[in-house]
């Protein structure tokens, strides 16, 4: 962990962030968010793998940060993580973008039933 900037502490996440390994990160995120920094940085430069549990840690950090006024910033996201975040819509959450009703909706295909 890097506390060189008290307003934006950073947690370096490495290896696998999965069901069996996510709990310590979730605990550390909760602890730091309780101190209400302006920004909490999650540095993923050493991340090798992430599953849905790891992704949920990021989403919960964002939600809890929103409630306490802390911005969650991701740093050094590997390409595979950036792709997952984009596909799941998490990138939009983190950037604060709100989907535009017209541009983000897709018309139902021919086999869709309404």
N, C-alpha and C positions, 0 to 999 in steps of 0.2 A: 504494500500500500504506500502511496505517495501522499504526504501531507504538506508538501512544500508550499502549497497555496491553500490556506485554511478555508477559504470561501469555495474551493473546488477540489475536495479530496478525490484521489483517483485509486481505483481498485484494479489491479492487473489480473486478468482472468486467463488462465492457460490450461492446456491439456483438454480433457473432455468435460463438457458441461452437460451433464445428463442426470437421469433419475437418481443414480447412486452418488453423485458428487455435487449436486446443486445446493444442498442444505447449508453448507458453510458460507457460500456466497450470499444466499438469501439472508442469513443471519447478519453478515457483515453489512449488507445493504441496509437492512432495517436499523442496525445500530447507528450507522452514519446518518441516515435520514432523520433519526430522532434528534440529531444535533442541528437540524435544519440549515444545511449549507445552501448557498445560492445555487450551486451546481454540484452534481455528483458525476464523476467521470468513470465510465467502465471501459477499460483498455483491453481490447481483445487481440492484441498482436500475437500472443502465444496460443490462441485457441486452435484446437485441432478438430473438434467435433462438438455439435450441439444437438440435443433432441428437444422434444416438446416441453419437457420439464425445464430445461435450460432457457428456452424461449419464454416460458411463463415467468421466470425470475426477472427477465428484462421488462416484461409487461407489468408485473406487479411493482417493480421499482418505479416505472413511469407513473402508474396510478397513485402509488403512495407519495411520490414526489409531487404530483399535481395537488394532492390534498394538503401538503405541507409547504408548497411554494418553492420546491426544489426542481430545477431543470436536470433531467438525466441526459448526459451527453455520452455518446459512444465514440470511442477513438480506436483507430487502427483496426477496423473491422475487416476480416479476411473476405475475399470475394464470395465464398460459399455462404457466409453469414449475411452479407449484404443482400444476396439473392433471396435467402429465406425471409429476411426482414421485409423486403419489397413484396414478395409473393403473399405474405400474411397480412400486409397492411401496417405492420409495426413501424416501418419507416415514417409513414404519415403521422402516426401518433406522436412519435418522438420529435418530429419537425413542427408539430402543431398545425399541420395542414388539415383542413376540413374538406371532405370530399364534396365536390360540386354535384348537385343532384343530377344534372343532365350528363355531364361528362363521365361520371364514374359509374353510372348505371348502364347495364348492358341489356339490350332488348332480348326478350326470350326467343330462343331458337324455334325452329318449326316443330320440334317434338315437345316443347314445353307446354304444360297445361296451366292455365290461370284460374 
